[in-house]
Amino acid sequence: MRASQGTRSEKSGLRYQEIEAWLREIILNGRPGEVIPSEVEIAASFEVSRMTARQAVLNLMREGLVDRRRGAGTFIADNPLHRREGVLLSFTEDMKRRGLRPSSELISAKKEIAGAGDLKMLNLKDPSSIIVIKRLRLADETPLAIERVALTSKCQKVLEEDLTSGSLHDALRKNGIQPTLASGWLKARLATTQEANRLDLPTKSPLLVETRVIEDQFGMPIEHTETAYAANRYVVDIKLNCAPAVIAPYSAAPIDPA
């Protein structure tokens, strides 16, 4: 695949749009998972700087049309993963059921003194020690989310478990703690530079952020989690009851301060 050559001077505002149109044609005629030309190849074909080529690719990434895979290149994007309503599965369980290989990159795992947010969501008294685990969650080596989990101190034995290829909820069950009921909410925000780098996304890409509180078998909150998903790779499906409130009583999730 080679673009037409010419002696046109580079006007990046027009050239990256031209490159985008060329790449859209490749995407339209291709299939998910197929590799597209690299930024170096694009720059050489169009006689532009690599920065101009990168701008075109980043714009398509923001639209969810292409995706990067570490050390492999840029590919026509797969359809985003959909999480159905109903039973909450752990990330590991969810990916395995889809036939994908789940893995994690451990960012940190340690004891901390709980901040105001964790104190409130876990119904703890100040000061309290908690376990905080931060991980990058991947499926078939594609980064899907950055996860921060805060656990009550009675869960500290999970620090001895495999937190890169194993399931956190399996580790909790192994230690006699049964995650039972989850409440949560969704927000949207833009990725920070650090988050975009970890998720292999353009800066300020949209994130779908899920905040969740999980109770154990005794009805006590044990887990406060924030998971920031790459919005072009993950979708949460929702089904709502339209019956009047007297028929379908409202049960509020924890309210996150605006």
C-alpha positions as CSV (number, residue, x, y, z in Angstrom):
1,M,0.0,0.0,0.0
2,R,1.7,3.2,-1.1
3,A,0.2,6.7,-1.5
4,S,0.8,8.7,-4.6
5,Q,4.1,10.7,-4.6
6,G,4.4,14.3,-5.4
7,T,6.3,17.5,-4.8
8,R,3.6,19.2,-2.8
9,S,4.9,21.2,0.1
10,E,3.8,19.9,3.4
11,K,0.8,21.7,4.9
12,S,0.2,19.6,7.9
13,G,-3.4,20.9,8.4
14,L,-4.3,19.5,5.0
15,R,-1.9,16.6,4.7
16,Y,-3.0,14.8,7.8
17,Q,-6.6,15.0,6.6
18,E,-5.5,13.5,3.3
19,I,-3.7,10.8,5.2
20,E,-6.8,10.2,7.4
21,A,-8.9,9.8,4.2
22,W,-6.4,7.3,2.8
23,L,-6.4,5.3,6.1
24,R,-10.2,5.3,6.3
25,E,-10.3,3.7,2.9
26,I,-7.9,1.0,4.2
27,I,-10.0,0.5,7.3
28,L,-13.3,0.4,5.3
29,N,-11.9,-2.4,3.0
30,G,-10.1,-4.2,5.8
31,R,-11.1,-6.4,8.7
32,P,-10.6,-6.0,12.5
33,G,-7.2,-7.1,13.5
34,E,-5.5,-6.3,10.3
35,V,-2.3,-4.1,10.5
36,I,-2.3,-0.7,8.9
37,P,0.9,1.1,7.7
38,S,3.2,2.4,10.4
39,E,3.8,6.1,11.0
40,V,7.3,5.7,9.4
41,E,5.7,4.1,6.3
42,I,3.0,6.8,6.1
43,A,5.5,9.6,6.5
44,A,7.7,8.1,3.7
45,S,4.7,7.5,1.4
46,F,3.3,11.0,1.7
47,E,6.6,12.8,2.1
48,V,5.6,14.4,5.4
49,S,7.0,14.5,8.9
50,R,6.4,11.6,11.2
51,M,4.5,14.1,13.5
52,T,2.0,14.7,10.7
53,A,1.6,11.0,10.1
54,R,1.1,10.5,13.9
55,Q,-1.6,13.2,14.0
56,A,-3.7,11.3,11.4
57,V,-3.3,8.0,13.3
58,L,-4.1,9.6,16.7
59,N,-7.3,11.1,15.3
60,L,-8.4,7.7,14.1
61,M,-7.6,6.2,17.5
62,R,-9.7,8.8,19.2
63,E,-12.6,7.7,17.0
64,G,-12.0,4.1,18.0
65,L,-11.2,3.0,14.4
66,V,-7.7,1.8,15.0
67,D,-5.8,0.5,18.0
68,R,-2.2,0.1,19.1
69,R,-0.7,-3.1,20.4
70,R,2.5,-2.9,22.3
71,G,5.5,-3.9,20.2
72,A,3.2,-5.1,17.3
73,G,1.9,-2.0,15.5
74,T,-1.4,-0.3,14.8
75,F,-4.4,-2.4,13.8
76,I,-7.9,-1.9,12.6
77,A,-9.9,-1.9,15.8
78,D,-12.1,-4.7,17.0
79,N,-15.6,-4.0,18.2
80,P,-15.5,-2.8,21.8
81,L,-16.2,-5.4,24.5
82,H,-19.7,-5.2,25.9
83,R,-20.4,-6.0,29.6
84,R,-24.0,-7.2,30.0
85,E,-26.2,-6.3,32.8
86,G,-26.8,-8.8,35.6
87,V,-24.2,-10.8,37.5
88,L,-20.9,-8.9,38.2
89,L,-17.9,-11.0,37.1
90,S,-14.4,-10.1,38.1
91,F,-12.2,-8.8,35.3
92,T,-10.4,-12.2,35.1
93,E,-13.6,-14.2,35.0
94,D,-15.1,-11.9,32.4
95,M,-12.2,-12.0,30.0
96,K,-11.8,-15.8,30.3
97,R,-15.5,-16.3,29.4
98,R,-15.0,-14.2,26.3
99,G,-12.1,-16.5,25.3
100,L,-9.5,-13.7,26.0
101,R,-6.4,-14.1,28.0
102,P,-6.6,-11.7,31.1
103,S,-3.4,-10.3,32.6
104,S,-2.4,-7.4,34.8
105,E,0.6,-5.2,35.3
106,L,0.9,-4.4,39.0
107,I,1.5,-0.7,39.5
108,S,1.5,-0.9,43.3
109,A,0.1,-3.0,46.2
110,K,0.6,-1.8,49.8
111,K,-1.0,-0.6,53.0
112,E,-2.0,3.0,53.3
113,I,-3.9,5.3,55.6
114,A,-7.3,5.7,54.2
115,G,-8.3,9.1,52.6
116,A,-11.7,10.7,53.0
117,G,-13.2,8.9,50.0
118,D,-12.2,5.4,51.1
119,L,-13.2,6.1,54.7
120,K,-16.7,7.1,53.5
121,M,-17.2,4.3,51.0
122,L,-15.8,1.6,53.3
123,N,-17.6,3.0,56.3
124,L,-14.4,3.2,58.3
125,K,-13.3,5.4,61.2
126,D,-10.5,7.9,60.9
127,P,-7.6,7.0,60.9
128,S,-7.8,3.5,59.3
129,S,-5.3,1.3,57.5
130,I,-6.4,-0.1,54.2
131,I,-4.9,-2.2,51.3
132,V,-4.6,-0.3,48.0
133,I,-3.9,-2.2,44.8
134,K,-3.3,-0.4,41.5
135,R,-3.2,-2.5,38.3
136,L,-3.3,-2.1,34.5
137,R,-5.8,-4.7,33.2
138,L,-5.2,-6.3,29.8
139,A,-6.9,-8.7,27.5
140,D,-4.8,-10.5,25.0
141,E,-2.1,-8.0,25.7
142,T,-4.4,-5.0,24.9
143,P,-4.7,-2.6,27.8
144,L,-8.4,-2.1,28.7
145,A,-8.4,-0.3,32.1
146,I,-6.5,1.1,35.0
147,E,-7.9,-0.1,38.3
148,R,-7.5,1.2,41.8
149,V,-8.9,-1.1,44.5
150,A,-9.1,-0.1,48.2
151,L,-9.8,-3.0,50.6
152,T,-10.4,-3.1,54.3
153,S,-7.5,-4.3,56.5
154,K,-9.1,-7.7,57.0
155,C,-8.3,-8.4,53.3
156,Q,-4.5,-7.9,53.7
157,K,-3.7,-11.6,53.0
158,V,-4.4,-10.9,49.3
159,L,-1.1,-9.1,49.2
160,E,0.5,-12.6,49.3
161,E,-1.5,-13.8,46.3
162,D,-0.8,-13.6,42.5
163,L,-2.1,-10.2,41.5
164,T,-0.8,-10.2,37.9
165,S,-2.4,-13.3,36.4
166,G,-4.8,-14.3,39.2
167,S,-8.3,-13.0,40.2
168,L,-8.5,-10.7,43.2
169,H,-12.0,-12.0,44.1
170,D,-10.7,-15.6,43.9
171,A,-8.0,-14.5,46.3
172,L,-10.6,-13.0,48.7
173,R,-12.7,-16.2,48.6
174,K,-9.6,-18.3,49.3
175,N,-9.2,-16.3,52.5
176,G,-12.8,-16.7,53.6
177,I,-14.1,-13.3,52.3
178,Q,-17.0,-13.6,49.9
179,P,-17.8,-10.6,47.6
180,T,-21.6,-10.6,47.5
181,L,-23.3,-7.3,46.5
182,A,-22.0,-4.5,44.3
183,S,-23.3,-1.0,44.0
184,G,-21.7,1.5,41.6
185,W,-22.0,4.3,39.1
186,L,-20.4,5.5,35.9
187,K,-18.8,8.7,34.8
188,A,-16.9,10.0,31.8
189,R,-13.7,12.0,31.9
190,L,-10.6,12.6,29.8
191,A,-7.4,10.6,30.4
192,T,-4.5,12.2,32.1
193,T,-1.2,12.1,30.3
194,Q,0.0,9.2,32.6
195,E,-3.3,7.3,32.0
196,A,-3.1,7.7,28.3
197,N,0.5,6.4,28.3
198,R,-0.4,3.4,30.3
199,L,-3.5,2.6,28.1
200,D,-1.6,3.4,24.8
201,L,-4.1,6.1,24.0
202,P,-3.8,9.6,22.6
203,T,-3.6,12.3,25.3
204,K,-7.0,13.4,26.5
205,S,-8.8,10.4,25.2
206,P,-12.2,9.7,26.8
207,L,-12.4,7.2,29.7
208,L,-15.4,5.4,31.1
209,V,-14.9,5.4,34.8
210,E,-16.8,2.9,37.0
211,T,-16.8,3.4,40.8
212,R,-18.0,0.5,42.8
213,V,-18.5,-0.6,46.4
214,I,-18.7,-4.3,47.2
215,E,-20.0,-5.9,50.4
216,D,-19.1,-9.2,51.9
217,Q,-21.3,-12.1,52.9
218,F,-22.1,-10.2,56.2
219,G,-23.3,-7.1,54.4
220,M,-20.1,-5.1,55.3
221,P,-18.3,-3.0,52.7
222,I,-14.9,-4.5,51.9
223,E,-13.9,-3.0,48.5
224,H,-14.0,0.5,47.0
225,T,-12.8,0.3,43.4
226,E,-12.3,2.9,40.6
227,T,-11.8,1.4,37.2
228,A,-11.0,3.7,34.2
229,Y,-11.7,1.9,30.9
230,A,-10.5,3.0,27.5
231,A,-13.9,4.2,26.2
232,N,-13.2,2.9,22.6
233,R,-12.5,-0.6,23.9
234,Y,-15.2,-1.2,26.6
235,V,-18.9,-0.6,26.8
236,V,-21.3,-1.2,29.7
237,D,-24.8,-2.3,28.6
238,I,-27.7,-1.1,30.8
239,K,-31.3,-2.3,31.1
240,L,-33.7,-0.2,33.1
241,N,-37.2,-0.9,34.5
242,C,-39.7,1.8,33.3
243,A,-42.4,0.8,35.8
244,P,-43.7,3.4,38.2
245,A,-41.7,3.9,41.4
246,V,-44.5,2.4,43.5
247,I,-44.1,-0.9,41.6
248,A,-40.3,-0.8,41.2
249,P,-38.9,0.8,44.4
250,Y,-35.7,2.9,43.9
251,S,-32.6,1.6,45.7
252,A,-29.9,4.3,45.5
253,A,-26.3,3.5,44.8
254,P,-23.7,5.4,47.0
255,I,-23.7,9.0,45.9
256,D,-20.3,10.3,44.8
257,P,-19.9,14.0,45.6
258,A,-20.1,16.3,42.5
